[in-house]
Amino acid sequence: MDLSWSAEDVAFRDEVRAFLDKELTPDLRRAGKSLTSVYADYDVTMKWHRILYEKGWVAPAWPKDYGGTGWSVVQRYIWASETAEAGAPPLSPMGLGMCGPVLIGHGTAEQKAHYLPRMLSGEDFWCQGYSEPGSGSDLASLQMSARDEGDHFVCNGHKIWTTHAHLANWIFCLVRTSKEKIPQLGITFLLIDMTSPGVTVKPIVFASGEAVQNEVFFTDVKVPKANAVGKIGDGWTVAKYLMLFERGGGTSAPSHRVRLKRIREIARAEGIDDPEFQAKIADAAIQVEAMGAVELRTMSALSSGQAPGPESSMLKMVSTDLSQRLTELALEAVGYYAAPFQPFAVSPGGPTPGFHRLHNQEPVGPEYSWPVTAKYLNDRAGSIYAGTNEVQRNILAKAVLGL
């Protein structure tokens, strides 16, 4: 088996590197490399989004007919690897990575024509309305109602853990349009304008100090029926399709490799030559490479029009476990430099109320230690969001093992 890049692949890699060298400004690189969340700050996100949009590279996984790049699996993998190595900040996944693919797969021609170009340009910034108080892992128990009023729905309910709802102008929601004996029935996938009367957003502050998550309240919010994606009452089918992309439609291995590389650099700077620590690094590296092989296989399936399938649950579970393990290794490597909590020195995913740089205050410790503690705290949510790891194991047990 020939695993080397072709001449065309090498030329594409060189094109990507030249583009990143030119367009990744020092502030964008600094934000990407000092990121402590899975999300970048909104201003950073949109600056990078606009650059990629102008280049035509803002949606690598979308079909070319809808404004995507039309890249091959190899090209998308090269892109993920090179942007991770260069320290490019991430884009928000809610529109481009979740709602966009759903509209391409389940939306009407009118919905595609209206929403997809606005996602690409960044004119519309999306958030996800799934979880509710009491309906997180058991999502089918959701209670937000959408009452049929002829040509529109009237929505009432409460969503929680809604990332960037305070910034988004659109939200895709799961709502209950009827009550059935089977809870997965009677749910509709609905697109809601966040500027509609009756929508209220309340921030939630994380243990990491970041205010990225929100509660969203809907009080008699009118939504046109034309905003339903898929059949009314069959939103669970649409939601499952979306979650395949949310959990396993991308590549995490390249960024994990870069993080491992930085942990090794920290270990050298700290003079760590403990064989036990080196064994932990080696074990993590093996797991990253194994995950990377599965990601390539999944990307190949996506490129031929297939959905990721149950492998998405496996990738979500393995990737978040590995990410948390890497934060623990980084914490171990920096030692007592992890004690000061100083998010003002790094790039959180949003504002950190109460943690601001004081006059003439300089961060404590070497620069490589600054993001470690905040990243560790933020990453604790990884095995919970997008379906807990326990839920993923149940999916695999049912779909793969037939239990």
Beta strands, then each sheet from edge to edge (+ up, - down):
strand 1: 126-129
strand 2: 145-148
strand 3: 152-159
strand 4: 170-176
strand 5: 187-193
strand 6: 199-204
strand 7: 213-224
strand 8: 228-229
sheet 1: 1+ 4+ 5- 8+
sheet 2: 2+ 3- 7+ 6-
end
